[in-house]
Amino acid sequence: MSQSVSLSWSMTKVFNLKTRLSPQQLSDDDLILRCQEGKQPEQAAFTELLRRYQSHVNRVLYHLAPDWQDRNDLAQEVWLRVYRYLPRLHDPQKFKVWLSRITTNLFYDELRKRKRHSPSLSIDAPRLINDQEIIPELASDSPTPEDDLATREFYSQLQAALADLPEIFRTTIILREIEGMSYEEIATITGASLGTVKSRIARARAKLQSVLQN
């Protein structure tokens, strides 16, 4: 009996300690649980959650749509949905996968809206790199170091090669190679079987290697 009381008291003490901590001091899991306590997420806790994962959302959207200038609007819509549906997330440890799925689903929703009106890409068209417009050059007389020039050229070619992949292959390879997610997590996000995910990644890698081999 005393052991049960002691255990209950210890759990209550730990719970009260966590509730006294600021959102910045909480682990990711505890932060998500705090956001789920009320009918709506606590503002301070949700702001901290956004701060921790905003770069992840921006990075996924950037690699999915490097030429879109309104990615910030799409990112805001992602967080509106997170705010609305966070109470439905049963496992805080799956938050990043859940967040990635919301992000990719919104991207495809927007892509379907634009598809019929999407302009064709030109080799000479400017590209956005780190939110700056870069016009590809075949040659340069400027005194840029060779290694820096080679890096920029390769990065530009890589972005072009990713953009040329079918959307589902691009999403899969980005989640795997850039976000470092497991095959199982990607299968959950894309709604595909594990075998399909592995096949898509293999085909995407082969395509990229073929384009970038020189």
N, CA and C of each residue as an Amber inpcrd file, in Angstrom:
protein
   642
   0.8410000  -1.1990000   0.0000000   0.0000000   0.0000000   0.0000000
   0.8790000   1.2530000   0.0000000   1.8990000   1.2550000   0.9140000
   2.7890000   2.4090000   1.0070000   3.5970000   2.5680000  -0.2720000
   3.9690000   1.4230000  -0.8850000   4.7290000   1.4940000  -2.1260000
   3.9010000   2.1270000  -3.2350000   2.5870000   1.7880000  -3.2830000
   1.6960000   2.3560000  -4.2860000   1.5410000   3.8520000  -4.0830000
   1.3910000   4.2690000  -2.8260000   1.2590000   5.6910000  -2.5180000
   2.5220000   6.4370000  -2.9020000   3.6800000   5.8110000  -2.5880000
   4.9570000   6.4390000  -2.9010000   5.1370000   6.6050000  -4.4030000
   4.7560000   5.5660000  -5.1690000   4.8810000   5.6190000  -6.6290000
   3.9770000   6.7010000  -7.1970000   2.7310000   6.7620000  -6.6610000
   1.7920000   7.7690000  -7.1290000   2.3090000   9.1690000  -6.8310000
   2.8860000   9.3490000  -5.6480000   3.4150000  10.6530000  -5.2620000
   4.5800000  11.0500000  -6.1590000   5.4410000  10.0660000  -6.5080000
   6.5940000  10.3420000  -7.3630000   6.1530000  10.7640000  -8.7490000
   5.1440000  10.0610000  -9.2950000   4.6540000  10.4100000 -10.6270000
   4.0330000  11.8000000 -10.6190000   3.3050000  12.1170000  -9.5530000
   2.6980000  13.4460000  -9.4410000   3.7700000  14.5160000  -9.3540000
   4.8470000  14.2210000  -8.6340000   5.9400000  15.1830000  -8.4900000
   6.6010000  15.4450000  -9.8260000   6.8400000  14.3650000 -10.5960000
   7.4490000  14.5070000 -11.9110000   6.5290000  15.3160000 -12.8260000
   5.2270000  15.0100000 -12.7990000   4.2580000  15.7240000 -13.6400000
   4.2390000  17.2110000 -13.2950000   4.2040000  17.5170000 -11.9900000
   4.1610000  18.9140000 -11.5760000   5.4390000  19.6460000 -11.9600000
   6.5690000  18.9190000 -11.8950000   7.8370000  19.5200000 -12.2780000
   7.8170000  19.8940000 -13.7540000   7.2820000  19.0150000 -14.5990000
   7.2210000  19.2800000 -16.0290000   6.2970000  20.4470000 -16.3410000
   5.1990000  20.5410000 -15.5730000   4.2670000  21.6350000 -15.8480000
   4.8670000  22.9760000 -15.4410000   5.8460000  22.9550000 -14.5030000
   6.4800000  24.2100000 -14.0910000   7.5920000  24.6250000 -15.0480000
   8.0860000  23.6960000 -15.8460000   9.1500000  24.0200000 -16.7790000
   8.6260000  24.9080000 -17.8980000   9.4780000  25.7730000 -18.3980000
   9.1060000  26.5840000 -19.5520000   9.1210000  25.6900000 -20.7860000
   8.4080000  26.0770000 -21.8510000   8.3970000  25.2540000 -23.0760000
   9.7990000  24.9870000 -23.6160000  10.7260000  25.9620000 -23.4680000
  12.0790000  25.7970000 -23.9690000  12.8430000  24.6960000 -23.2410000
  12.4090000  24.3600000 -22.0240000  13.0960000  23.3460000 -21.2230000
  12.5380000  21.9450000 -21.4280000  11.4200000  21.8130000 -22.1170000
  10.7800000  20.5210000 -22.3020000  11.3940000  19.7600000 -23.4570000
  11.3540000  18.4400000 -23.3860000  11.7320000  17.6120000 -24.5230000
  10.6730000  17.7490000 -25.6050000  10.9750000  17.2850000 -26.7980000
  10.0000000  17.3730000 -27.8880000   8.6960000  16.6710000 -27.5270000
   8.7990000  15.4520000 -26.9750000   7.5930000  14.6940000 -26.6310000
   6.7520000  15.4180000 -25.5880000   7.4090000  15.9340000 -24.5320000
   6.6740000  16.6390000 -23.4790000   6.0900000  17.9460000 -23.9930000
   6.8000000  18.5760000 -24.9190000   6.2890000  19.8150000 -25.5080000
   5.0140000  19.5560000 -26.2920000   4.9900000  18.4700000 -27.0670000
   3.7950000  18.1160000 -27.8350000   2.6460000  17.7640000 -26.8980000
   2.9450000  17.0290000 -25.8150000   1.9040000  16.6870000 -24.8420000
   1.3100000  17.9360000 -24.2020000   2.1560000  18.9140000 -23.9350000
   1.6370000  20.1570000 -23.3580000   0.7290000  20.8670000 -24.3590000
   1.1010000  20.8260000 -25.6370000   0.2620000  21.4460000 -26.6680000
  -1.0950000  20.7540000 -26.7820000  -1.1630000  19.4980000 -26.3450000
  -2.3960000  18.7280000 -26.4700000  -3.2600000  18.7840000 -25.2120000
  -2.8250000  19.4900000 -24.1840000  -3.5330000  19.4610000 -22.9090000
  -4.9170000  20.1130000 -22.9870000  -5.0430000  21.2170000 -23.6670000
  -6.3130000  21.9210000 -23.7280000  -7.0370000  21.6960000 -25.0400000
  -8.1330000  22.3990000 -25.2100000  -8.8840000  22.3050000 -26.4620000
  -8.0910000  22.8910000 -27.6190000  -7.2450000  23.8780000 -27.2970000
  -6.3510000  24.4750000 -28.2690000  -4.9410000  24.4870000 -27.6790000
  -3.9110000  24.3650000 -28.5290000  -2.5420000  24.3680000 -28.0030000
  -2.2160000  25.6480000 -27.2550000  -1.4910000  25.4830000 -26.1560000
  -0.9960000  26.6450000 -25.4210000  -0.0850000  27.4660000 -26.3350000
  -0.2740000  28.7660000 -26.3360000   0.4210000  29.6220000 -27.2980000
   1.9350000  29.5250000 -27.1640000   2.4460000  29.6110000 -25.9430000
   3.8940000  29.5770000 -25.7360000   4.4840000  28.2260000 -26.1590000
   3.7770000  27.1490000 -25.8380000   4.2610000  25.8180000 -26.1960000
   4.2350000  25.6150000 -27.7060000   3.1710000  26.0760000 -28.3520000
   3.0770000  25.9050000 -29.7980000   4.1250000  26.7620000 -30.5220000
   4.3880000  27.9470000 -30.0000000   5.4200000  28.8000000 -30.5890000
   6.7780000  28.1320000 -30.5250000   7.0590000  27.4720000 -29.4080000
   8.3300000  26.7500000 -29.2700000   8.3840000  25.5500000 -30.2060000
   7.2580000  24.8570000 -30.3620000   7.1990000  23.7240000 -31.2860000
   7.4620000  24.1950000 -32.7110000   6.8590000  25.3070000 -33.0900000
   7.0740000  25.8770000 -34.4240000   8.5410000  26.2620000 -34.6060000
   9.1320000  26.8550000 -33.5760000  10.5390000  27.2600000 -33.6710000
  11.4590000  26.0680000 -33.9250000  11.1600000  24.9430000 -33.2780000
  12.0200000  23.7660000 -33.4050000  11.8890000  23.0880000 -34.7610000
  10.6980000  23.1370000 -35.3490000  10.4540000  22.3550000 -36.5590000
  10.1970000  23.1960000 -37.8060000  10.2440000  24.5050000 -37.6800000
   9.9850000  25.3410000 -38.8440000  11.0320000  25.1290000 -39.9350000
  12.2940000  24.9610000 -39.5420000  13.3430000  24.7510000 -40.5410000
  13.1360000  23.4370000 -41.2820000  12.5800000  22.4370000 -40.6030000
  12.3020000  21.1530000 -41.2590000  11.2440000  21.3290000 -42.3420000
  10.1680000  22.0330000 -42.0310000   9.1060000  22.2850000 -43.0200000
   9.6550000  23.0880000 -44.1930000  10.4040000  24.1440000 -43.8850000
  10.9580000  24.9900000 -44.9520000  11.9050000  24.2070000 -45.8490000
  12.6900000  23.3200000 -45.2450000  13.6640000  22.5380000 -46.0190000
  12.9550000  21.5610000 -46.9570000  11.9250000  20.8930000 -46.4660000
  11.1770000  19.9640000 -47.3110000  10.5260000  20.7030000 -48.4770000
   9.8890000  21.8300000 -48.1860000   9.2260000  22.5860000 -49.2430000
  10.2330000  23.1490000 -50.2400000  11.3920000  23.5690000 -49.7540000
  12.4000000  24.1230000 -50.6580000  12.8630000  23.0780000 -51.6660000
  13.1160000  21.8790000 -51.2010000  13.6150000  20.8430000 -52.1060000
  12.5090000  20.2940000 -53.0030000  11.2600000  20.3600000 -52.5450000
  10.1510000  19.9370000 -53.4020000   9.8360000  20.9820000 -54.4630000
   9.9620000  22.2530000 -54.1040000   9.5770000  23.3270000 -55.0270000
  10.5840000  24.4700000 -54.9470000  11.8060000  24.2690000 -55.4360000
  12.8410000  25.3010000 -55.2970000  12.5250000  26.5990000 -56.0360000
  11.6700000  26.5410000 -57.0700000  11.3740000  27.7280000 -57.8660000
  10.1100000  28.4530000 -57.4280000   9.4070000  27.9260000 -56.4430000
   8.1920000  28.5910000 -55.9700000   8.5780000  29.7550000 -55.0630000
   8.0120000  30.9090000 -55.3340000   8.3100000  32.0860000 -54.5300000
   7.3370000  32.2650000 -53.3640000   6.3160000  31.4500000 -53.3140000
   5.3190000  31.5760000 -52.2410000   5.3720000  30.3900000 -51.2790000
   6.5660000  29.8360000 -51.0940000   6.6860000  28.6930000 -50.1710000
   6.3280000  29.0790000 -48.7450000   6.5850000  30.3390000 -48.3730000
   6.2500000  30.7790000 -47.0110000   4.7480000  30.6990000 -46.7510000
   3.9520000  31.0060000 -47.7730000   2.4980000  30.8940000 -47.6280000
   2.0920000  29.4440000 -47.3930000   2.7410000  28.5360000 -48.1110000
   2.4380000  27.1180000 -47.9510000   2.8860000  26.6340000 -46.5700000
   4.0160000  27.1280000 -46.1110000   4.4990000  26.7560000 -44.7770000
   3.5320000  27.2290000 -43.6950000   2.9780000  28.4250000 -43.8710000
   1.9970000  28.9210000 -42.9000000   0.7520000  28.0360000 -42.8720000
   0.3410000  27.5560000 -44.0350000  -0.8160000  26.6590000 -44.0930000
  -0.5120000  25.3390000 -43.4000000   0.7340000  24.8740000 -43.5220000
   1.1400000  23.6560000 -42.8140000   0.9300000  23.8250000 -41.3140000
   1.3820000  24.9490000 -40.7680000   1.2840000  25.1410000 -39.3240000
  -0.1360000  25.4130000 -38.8600000  -0.9580000  25.9740000 -39.7360000
  -2.3760000  26.1100000 -39.3950000  -3.0180000  24.7370000 -39.2280000
  -2.6530000  23.8150000 -40.1090000  -3.1980000  22.4570000 -39.9950000
  -2.6430000  21.7340000 -38.7750000  -1.3750000  21.9560000 -38.4780000
  -0.7910000  21.3580000 -37.2810000  -1.5330000  21.8490000 -36.0480000
  -1.7880000  23.1420000 -35.9760000  -2.4920000  23.7290000 -34.8440000
  -3.8870000  23.1290000 -34.6930000  -4.5340000  22.8860000 -35.8280000
  -5.9160000  22.3940000 -35.8150000  -6.0010000  20.9170000 -35.4570000
  -5.0520000  20.1230000 -35.9690000  -5.1870000  18.6700000 -35.8580000
  -4.2140000  18.0300000 -34.8630000  -3.3870000  18.8210000 -34.1930000
  -2.4280000  18.2520000 -33.2470000  -3.0820000  17.3960000 -32.1600000
  -4.2770000  17.7530000 -31.6540000  -4.9000000  16.8900000 -30.6380000
  -5.1820000  15.4710000 -31.1250000  -5.2350000  15.2570000 -32.4340000
  -5.5120000  13.9220000 -32.9670000  -4.2710000  13.0440000 -33.0570000
  -3.0920000  13.6170000 -32.8400000  -1.8560000  12.8350000 -32.8980000
  -1.7230000  12.0250000 -31.6110000  -1.7450000  10.7060000 -31.7400000
  -1.7410000   9.8420000 -30.5520000  -0.3290000   9.5440000 -30.0410000
   0.6590000   9.5700000 -30.9030000   2.0250000   9.2240000 -30.5010000
   2.9440000  10.4090000 -30.7680000   3.3600000  11.1360000 -29.7210000
   4.2340000  12.2980000 -29.9200000   5.5420000  11.9630000 -30.6330000
   6.0170000  10.7240000 -30.4850000   7.2760000  10.3390000 -31.1180000
   7.1660000  10.2950000 -32.6450000   5.9470000  10.2700000 -33.1630000
   5.7450000  10.2460000 -34.6070000   5.4150000  11.6330000 -35.1610000
   5.6740000  12.6610000 -34.3540000   5.3070000  14.0090000 -34.7820000
   6.0140000  14.4190000 -36.0640000   7.3180000  14.1620000 -36.1710000
   8.0650000  14.6020000 -37.3490000   7.5450000  13.9340000 -38.6170000
   7.2320000  12.6520000 -38.5370000   6.6680000  11.9480000 -39.6920000
   5.3020000  12.5200000 -40.0410000   4.4900000  12.7530000 -39.0180000
   3.1570000  13.3350000 -39.2130000   3.2610000  14.7180000 -39.8340000
   4.1960000  15.5200000 -39.3510000   4.4130000  16.8580000 -39.8860000
   4.8670000  16.8010000 -41.3470000   5.7510000  15.8630000 -41.6670000
   6.2220000  15.7150000 -43.0400000   5.0930000  15.3070000 -43.9710000
   4.2030000  14.4800000 -43.4660000   3.0780000  14.0550000 -44.2890000
   2.1460000  15.2240000 -44.5830000   1.8700000  16.0570000 -43.5920000
   1.0500000  17.2420000 -43.8180000   1.7200000  18.1430000 -44.8560000
   3.0270000  18.3160000 -44.7390000   3.7650000  19.1890000 -45.6550000
   3.7100000  18.6770000 -47.0840000   3.9860000  17.3940000 -47.2780000
   3.9900000  16.8440000 -48.6380000   2.5720000  16.8090000 -49.2210000
   1.5760000  16.5140000 -48.3970000   0.1950000  16.4940000 -48.8990000
  -0.2390000  17.8860000 -49.3710000   0.1240000  18.9130000 -48.6070000
  -0.2230000  20.2740000 -49.0150000   0.5120000  20.6680000 -50.2950000
   1.7610000  20.2180000 -50.4210000   2.5130000  20.4950000 -51.6410000
   1.8150000  19.8860000 -52.8520000   1.3910000  18.6320000 -52.7420000
   0.7390000  17.9760000 -53.8720000  -0.6300000  18.5870000 -54.1610000
  -1.3280000  19.0230000 -53.1200000  -2.6010000  19.7170000 -53.3440000
  -2.3780000  20.9790000 -54.1690000  -1.3690000  21.7440000 -53.7880000
  -1.0600000  22.9730000 -54.5140000  -0.5400000  22.6700000 -55.9150000
   0.2410000  21.6030000 -56.0420000   0.7880000  21.2420000 -57.3490000
  -0.3140000  20.8830000 -58.3240000  -1.3360000  20.1720000 -57.8390000
  -2.4530000  19.8110000 -58.7120000  -3.2040000  21.0520000 -59.1960000
  -3.2860000  22.0690000 -58.3350000  -3.9550000  23.3030000 -58.7340000
  -3.1800000  24.0300000 -59.8250000  -1.8530000  23.9190000 -59.7700000
  -1.0100000  24.6790000 -60.6940000  -0.6780000  23.9320000 -61.9800000
  -0.8940000  22.6330000 -61.9750000  -0.3330000  21.7940000 -63.0210000
  -0.7390000  22.2440000 -64.4230000  -2.0080000  22.5870000 -64.5940000
  -2.4730000  22.9510000 -65.9310000  -1.9160000  24.2910000 -66.3930000
  -1.4880000  25.1030000 -65.4410000  -1.0150000  26.4370000 -65.7970000
   0.4850000  26.5800000 -65.5830000   1.1660000  25.4690000 -65.3510000
   2.5930000  25.5240000 -65.0680000   3.3790000  25.8440000 -66.3290000
   4.2140000  26.9060000 -66.3200000   5.0150000  27.2310000 -67.5040000
   6.1590000  26.2460000 -67.6730000   6.5840000  26.0680000 -68.9120000
   7.7070000  25.1840000 -69.1860000   8.9990000  25.8090000 -68.6830000
   9.9360000  24.9690000 -68.2530000  11.2040000  25.4410000 -67.7310000
  12.1910000  25.6780000 -68.8580000  12.9830000  26.7060000 -68.7220000
  14.0230000  26.9990000 -69.6960000  15.3860000  26.7750000 -69.0790000
  16.3320000  26.3210000 -69.9010000  17.6860000  26.1070000 -69.3960000
  18.2730000  27.4220000 -68.9070000  17.8980000  28.5240000 -69.5660000
  18.4510000  29.8260000 -69.2180000  17.6460000  30.5490000 -68.1440000
  16.5830000  29.9100000 -67.6550000  15.7250000  30.5810000 -66.6750000
  16.4570000  30.7420000 -65.3510000  16.2380000  31.8550000 -64.6480000
  16.8720000  32.0410000 -63.3320000  16.3750000  30.9920000 -62.3510000
  17.2400000  30.6280000 -61.4060000  16.8610000  29.6920000 -60.3550000
  17.0530000  30.3720000 -59.0090000  16.2570000  29.9140000 -58.0260000
  16.3770000  30.4510000 -56.6880000  17.2920000  29.5590000 -55.8720000
  18.3810000  30.1180000 -55.3580000  19.3070000  29.3990000 -54.4960000
  19.4800000  30.2330000 -53.2400000  19.0900000  29.6410000 -52.1020000
  19.1160000  30.3680000 -50.8350000  18.3440000  31.6820000 -50.9360000
  17.1660000  31.6060000 -51.6120000  16.2650000  32.7360000 -51.7620000
  16.8630000  33.8860000 -52.5710000  17.9140000  33.6100000 -53.3290000
  18.4890000  34.5950000 -54.2260000  18.3980000  34.0900000 -55.6510000
  18.0750000  35.0080000 -56.5710000  17.9160000  34.6200000 -57.9580000
  19.2880000  34.5060000 -58.6070000  19.5760000  33.3030000 -59.1370000
  20.8530000  33.0420000 -59.7800000  20.6030000  32.7150000 -61.2480000
  21.2640000  33.4330000 -62.1550000  21.1530000  33.1580000 -63.5790000
  22.3110000  32.2460000 -63.9730000  22.0150000  31.0270000 -64.4800000
  23.0860000  30.1070000 -64.8440000  24.0030000  30.7140000 -65.8940000
  25.2850000  30.4660000 -65.7430000  26.2640000  30.9380000 -66.6970000
  27.0750000  29.7740000 -67.2220000  27.3520000  29.7860000 -68.5280000
  28.1670000  28.7360000 -69.1210000  29.6390000  28.9730000 -68.8490000
  30.0220000  30.2130000 -68.7180000  31.4150000  30.5390000 -68.4430000
  31.4700000  31.8240000 -67.6500000  32.5680000  32.0340000 -66.9490000
  32.7000000  33.2380000 -66.1540000  34.1450000  33.6960000 -66.1720000
  34.3460000  35.0200000 -66.3360000  35.6850000  35.6000000 -66.3050000
  36.0260000  36.1610000 -64.9330000  35.0780000  36.0390000 -63.9920000
  35.3190000  36.5730000 -62.6590000  36.3090000  35.7010000 -61.9070000
  36.9940000  36.2350000 -60.9350000  38.0370000  35.4960000 -60.2160000
  37.4930000  34.5880000 -59.1200000  36.4180000  33.8840000 -59.4180000
  35.8580000  32.9540000 -58.4290000  36.7420000  31.7220000 -58.3360000
  37.0730000  31.2190000 -57.1440000  37.8900000  30.0170000 -57.0190000
  37.2330000  28.8380000 -57.7250000  38.0360000  27.9470000 -58.2960000
  37.5080000  26.8320000 -59.0780000  36.6340000  25.9090000 -58.2400000
  37.0400000  25.6900000 -57.0160000  36.2490000  24.7740000 -56.1920000
  34.8730000  25.3610000 -55.8960000  34.8110000  26.6700000 -55.6420000
  33.5240000  27.3030000 -55.3810000  32.6370000  27.2760000 -56.6200000
  33.2320000  27.5180000 -57.7620000  32.4790000  27.4870000 -59.0040000
  31.9440000  26.0900000 -59.2770000  32.7900000  25.0860000 -59.0690000
  32.3660000  23.7110000 -59.3070000  31.2280000  23.3230000 -58.3800000
  31.2910000  23.7790000 -57.1310000  30.2390000  23.4670000 -56.1680000
  28.9170000  24.0920000 -56.5850000  28.9700000  25.3540000 -57.0120000
  27.7510000  26.0390000 -57.4380000  27.1540000  25.3870000 -58.6850000
  28.0140000  25.0020000 -59.6040000  27.5220000  24.3630000 -60.8270000
  26.8720000  23.0180000 -60.5030000  27.5160000  22.2550000 -59.6370000
  26.9580000  20.9500000 -59.2870000  25.6320000  21.1140000 -58.5560000
  25.5690000  22.0740000 -57.6300000  24.3370000  22.2980000 -56.8790000
  23.2060000  22.6940000 -57.8180000  23.5200000  23.5560000 -58.7820000
  22.5080000  23.9760000 -59.7440000  22.0280000  22.7910000 -60.5750000
  22.9820000  21.9420000 -60.9990000  22.6210000  20.7610000 -61.7810000
  21.8150000  19.7690000 -60.9480000  22.1660000  19.6430000 -59.6860000
  21.4260000  18.7370000 -58.8110000  19.9930000  19.2040000 -58.6360000
  19.7910000  20.5060000 -58.4120000  18.4420000  21.0370000 -58.2750000
  17.6340000  20.8250000 -59.5510000  18.3000000  21.0150000 -60.7040000
  17.6030000  20.7990000 -61.9780000  17.2380000  19.3270000 -62.1450000
  18.1620000  18.4350000 -61.7570000  17.8990000  17.0030000 -61.8850000
  16.7660000  16.5740000 -60.9660000  16.7310000  17.1120000 -59.7410000
  15.6370000  16.8090000 -58.8220000  14.3060000  17.3230000 -59.3690000
  14.3380000  18.5200000 -59.9560000  13.1130000  19.1150000 -60.4910000
  12.5610000  18.2990000 -61.6560000  13.4410000  17.6110000 -62.3840000
  13.0090000  16.8260000 -63.5440000  12.4430000  15.4660000 -63.1590000
  12.6590000  15.0480000 -61.9030000  12.1040000  13.7650000 -61.4630000
  10.5900000  13.8660000 -61.3350000   9.8580000  12.7880000 -61.6120000
   8.4180000  12.7840000 -61.3090000   8.2020000  13.1110000 -59.8330000
   7.0910000  13.7730000 -59.5250000   6.8860000  14.3000000 -58.1730000
   7.0440000  13.2430000 -57.0860000   6.4680000  12.0770000 -57.2920000
   6.5000000  11.0600000 -56.2430000   7.9090000  10.5390000 -56.0160000
   8.7350000  10.4690000 -57.0950000  10.1210000  10.0420000 -56.9390000
  10.9350000  11.1310000 -56.2530000  10.6560000  12.3960000 -56.6020000
  11.3770000  13.5080000 -55.9850000  11.0840000  13.5610000 -54.4830000
   9.8220000  13.4050000 -54.1230000   9.4690000  13.4160000 -52.7070000
  10.1800000  12.3030000 -51.9530000  10.1780000  11.1160000 -52.5280000
  10.7680000   9.9610000 -51.8510000  12.2630000  10.1310000 -51.6480000
  12.9790000  10.5730000 -52.6860000  14.4350000  10.7020000 -52.5720000
  14.8110000  11.8480000 -51.6510000  14.0040000  12.9110000 -51.6100000
  14.2840000  14.0250000 -50.7040000  14.1110000  13.5950000 -49.2500000
  13.0280000  12.8820000 -48.9690000  12.7990000  12.4180000 -47.5960000
  13.8870000  11.4600000 -47.1310000  14.4200000  10.6720000 -48.0740000
  15.4450000   9.7010000 -47.7220000  16.8350000  10.3310000 -47.6320000
  17.2690000  11.0010000 -48.6850000  18.6480000  11.4560000 -48.7790000
  18.8800000  12.8110000 -48.1150000  17.8780000  13.6710000 -48.1010000
  18.0650000  15.0030000 -47.5230000  17.5650000  15.0600000 -46.0890000
  16.3850000  14.4730000 -45.8390000  15.8340000  14.4830000 -44.4840000
  16.2960000  13.2930000 -43.6540000  16.8890000  12.2860000 -44.3000000
  17.4430000  11.1520000 -43.5660000  16.4140000  10.2520000 -42.9120000
  15.2190000  10.1850000 -43.4810000  14.1670000   9.3620000 -42.8830000
  14.3300000   7.8970000 -43.2740000  13.7830000   7.0280000 -42.4530000
  13.8430000   5.5940000 -42.7200000  12.8330000   5.2170000 -43.7930000
  13.0140000   4.0260000 -44.3700000  12.0710000   3.5430000 -45.3760000
  10.6640000   3.4410000 -44.7820000  10.5960000   3.0010000 -43.5290000
   9.2940000   2.8280000 -42.8830000   8.5820000   4.1750000 -42.7070000
   9.3470000   5.2070000 -42.3100000   8.7490000   6.5310000 -42.1400000
   8.2610000   7.0900000 -43.4770000   9.0530000   6.8750000 -44.5270000
   8.6580000   7.3630000 -45.8510000   7.3990000   6.6430000 -46.3270000
   7.3110000   5.3560000 -46.0530000   6.1230000   4.5940000 -46.4340000
   4.8850000   5.1590000 -45.7370000   5.0350000   5.5390000 -44.4720000
   3.9230000   6.1300000 -43.7340000   3.5170000   7.4730000 -44.3260000
   4.4880000   8.2990000 -44.6680000   4.2100000   9.6330000 -45.2000000
   3.5450000   9.5570000 -46.5640000   4.0750000   8.6980000 -47.4550000
   3.5870000   8.6510000 -48.8340000   2.4250000   7.6910000 -49.0230000
   2.1610000   6.8460000 -48.0290000   1.0750000   5.8840000 -48.1560000
   1.3930000   4.7360000 -49.0910000   2.6780000   4.5030000 -49.3540000
   3.1020000   3.4180000 -50.2460000   3.6390000   2.2610000 -49.4160000
   3.7310000   1.0920000 -50.0460000   4.2930000  -0.0640000 -49.3610000
   5.8040000   0.0960000 -49.2370000   6.3970000  -0.6820000 -48.3320000
   7.8440000  -0.6130000 -48.1140000   8.6020000  -0.9670000 -49.3890000
   8.1280000  -1.9740000 -50.0980000   8.7790000  -2.3800000 -51.3370000
   8.7170000  -1.2930000 -52.4000000   7.5780000  -0.6090000 -52.4720000
   7.4220000   0.4800000 -53.4430000   8.3570000   1.6290000 -53.1210000
   8.4950000   1.9420000 -51.8430000   9.4000000   3.0110000 -51.4240000
  10.8390000   2.6840000 -51.8290000  11.2750000   1.4660000 -51.5600000
  12.6400000   1.0790000 -51.9080000  12.8520000   1.1260000 -53.4160000
  11.8550000   0.7050000 -54.1690000  11.9590000   0.7300000 -55.6240000
  12.0550000   2.1640000 -56.1420000  11.2400000   3.0550000 -55.5890000
  11.2630000   4.4530000 -56.0260000  12.6020000   5.1120000 -55.7100000
  13.1370000   4.8150000 -54.5390000  14.4250000   5.3940000 -54.1620000
  15.5260000   4.8920000 -55.0900000  15.5170000   3.5990000 -55.3840000
  16.5280000   3.0350000 -56.2720000  16.4490000   3.6500000 -57.6660000
  15.2400000   3.8140000 -58.1670000  15.0630000   4.3960000 -59.5070000
  15.4410000   5.8770000 -59.5230000  15.1170000   6.5870000 -58.4500000
  15.4720000   8.0030000 -58.3720000  16.9870000   8.1670000 -58.3070000
  17.6520000   7.3220000 -57.5120000  19.1150000   7.3770000 -57.4340000
  19.7480000   7.1020000 -58.7810000  19.2420000   6.0970000 -59.4810000
  19.7910000   5.7390000 -60.7880000  19.6330000   6.8910000 -61.7750000
  18.4720000   7.5460000 -61.7320000  18.2280000   8.6690000 -62.6350000
  19.1650000   9.8250000 -62.3300000  19.3280000  10.1530000 -61.0530000
  20.2030000  11.2420000 -60.6690000  21.6600000  10.9400000 -61.0230000
  22.0860000   9.7010000 -60.8010000  23.4630000   9.3240000 -61.1430000
  23.7010000   9.4280000 -62.6370000  22.6850000   9.0500000 -63.4170000
  22.8110000   9.1220000 -64.8660000  22.9630000  10.5650000 -65.3370000
  22.2150000  11.4740000 -64.7130000  22.2620000  12.8810000 -65.1190000
  23.5430000  13.5530000 -64.6350000  23.9970000  13.1890000 -63.4390000
  25.1040000  13.8970000 -62.7890000  26.4540000  13.1930000 -62.9320000
  26.5170000  12.0880000 -63.6680000  27.7370000  11.2930000 -63.6900000
  28.9450000  12.0400000 -64.2490000  28.6960000  13.0370000 -65.0890000
  29.8250000  13.8030000 -65.6440000  30.3750000  14.8300000 -64.6630000
